[in-house]
Amino acid sequence: MYYMIYSEDVADSLPLRMPVRGAHLERLKTLHDEGRLLVAGPCPAIDSEDPGEAGFTGSLVVAKFNSLTDAQTWADADPYIEAGVYAKIVVKPYKKVLPA
């Protein structure tokens, strides 16, 4: 089943994000390579594809896991947590309806 992982950043998180971004993306690449990733990306702090110094307010990942517990465990191991980027993470079951 799919699970939505929404993570909210602490204020002014960009300097915290950048040093561990590669490790964060590697985990997402692994999900993709395993055919489990539906979508992933950050939420820009301003209405722009490239927010520059404004940075980001959070991230969204929708991916397949065997259980809510597995999804939460995966989310809790994100390098952004250890780096202090995320203030809060919400993990919920997600049902994809469209596109079919």
N, C-alpha and C positions, 0 to 999 in steps of 0.2 A: 504494500500500500504506500501511497505517497504521504509525505509529511511536510508541513510548512514550518520553516525555521526562520523566525523574524528576530533579528538582533538590533537593539537600539544602542547607538554609540554614546559615549560620554561626550561632553562638550569639547570642542576643539581637538578632535581625535586624529586628525590627519597626521601629525608628527608621530603618533603612536602606531598608526596603521602601516606606514611605509616600510619600516624595517622588517616586518614580518609578513608583508603582503605575498611574497613568493611562497612561503610555507602554507599560507591560507589558500592560495590558488592551486597548489599541488594537491591538496585534499579534494578540492572541487574537480580537478582534472581526473583524479582517481575515480570519483563517482561517475563522471562522464564516460570514462573508458570502460567502466563496468556496466554501462547502459542504464544507470540508476538516476541520472540527473535530468530533471525536466527544465529547470531554469535557475539561474543564480546571478546575483549582481547587487551592487550597492545602491543606496538611495541618496542622490546628490542633495546637498544642503540648499541649493538654489535651483531654479528652473532652467537647467542647462545640462547637456550631455557631458560637458567638461567643466565641473564647478571650480577648478583651480584651487586656490587657497581657501575657498569656502568649505571645501571638503565634503564630508558625507555625514548623514544622520543615522545610518544603519545599513543593514543588509538583509536580503531575502534569498533563501534557498528553498527550492521544492525538489525533493528527491525521494526515491524509494528506500524504505528500510523494512525490516521484518516486524518491527513493533515500535510503539511509542517510546518504550524504554531504550531501544537501540538508537532511535533518532535523537533522543535527549543525550545519550552517552556520546554520540558523535558530535553533537553541537557543543557539549561541555568541553570537548578536547580541542576546540578551535584555537589556533595560535593567537588570535586576537583577544581571547580571554586572558591568557597569561600576560599579554602585552598591555592590558588595561584598556583596550579599545571599547569593549562592550560593557554597558551598564546593566543591560537586561536582555534576556533571551526568552522567547516564547516559542514552544514547539507544540504543534497541533496536527491531528490527522487532516489530510487534504484529499478531496475527491475531485479528480479532473473530469470535467464534463465536455468542454469544448476547447479547442477543436477536437473532434473525434479521432 
